[in-house]
Every structure is written in C-alpha cells, then in structure tokens.
Amino acid sequence: MSDVIAIIPARSGSKSFTDKNVTSLSGHPLMAYSIAAAQLSKRIKRVIVSTDSAQYAEIAVKYGVEVPFLRPPAFSTDTSTDRDFLVHAMEWFYENEQQRPEYWVHLRPTTPLRNPLLIDQAIKTIEGKKES
C-alpha cells in the first residue's frame, strides 16, 4: 500500500453560513463526519485537518486527528482555491517532515455522508492505475 493521507479543509471564514464546518449535525460538528470516514478507511495512513482556526483545530484534535499547522490567512479567503491549501500542506510536509505523501484524499466537511469502503476502493483504483 502507498503513502496515503487524508486532508480535510475546514476554513472558518464562511460568510454565507457562519461556522458551517463545525455546525452540529446529530450532536457532532460537521467536520467530524469526514474525520470518521477517513479514520474508518483501511488505506488512509494519516488524517489531518487544514484550518485557519485554533477553535476548529481543537475540535479536530478532540476527534483524534492531526492539525500540524494552522493555515495562513492568505490561503483562507473566500477566493482561495483548493490548490492553495493543498500546495501549502505539501510544502509544510516537505519542510517539516522531509517527505510528501504520495496520495492525498481530499474530504470536504460539507459532504458528511461517505462510505469508507468507497474511499478505499477509489484509492485502490488510483494505486492500480499507477502500476499499469
């Protein structure tokens, strides 16, 4: 199995729905569902949350995942792209852990209902394409 990391982006500055990533859904913050799906995956080795909020980071850690850095404000605006926070995370891993995971699984908190088996199947498919 390859080096697979799940990254859950949880920016705090949503203007249309304040604090949507930590809004309660059946007693848990929305991002907890993406965290749980990643934790239940058999192919994901690490789960991190990329956030600009100390409060969101504390919640993520409470749910058992890593928040190795706080995302810089420049990558946490309404106009920031997914590429921005992903490149930031990749560079952080290279600079701080001298490695870059081979595969990244991007799990948005705003899609809370996921089957971990489907995540595993998708990873297996992508890994198989590399071997072909």
Secondary structure, DSSP 8 states (H G I E B T S, - for coil): ---EEEEEEE-S--SSSTTGGG-EETTEEHHHHHHHHHHH-SS--EEEEEES-HHHHHHHHHTT-B--SB--GGGSSTT--HHHHHHHHHHHHHHHHS---SEEEE--TT-----HHHHHHHHHHHHHHHH-
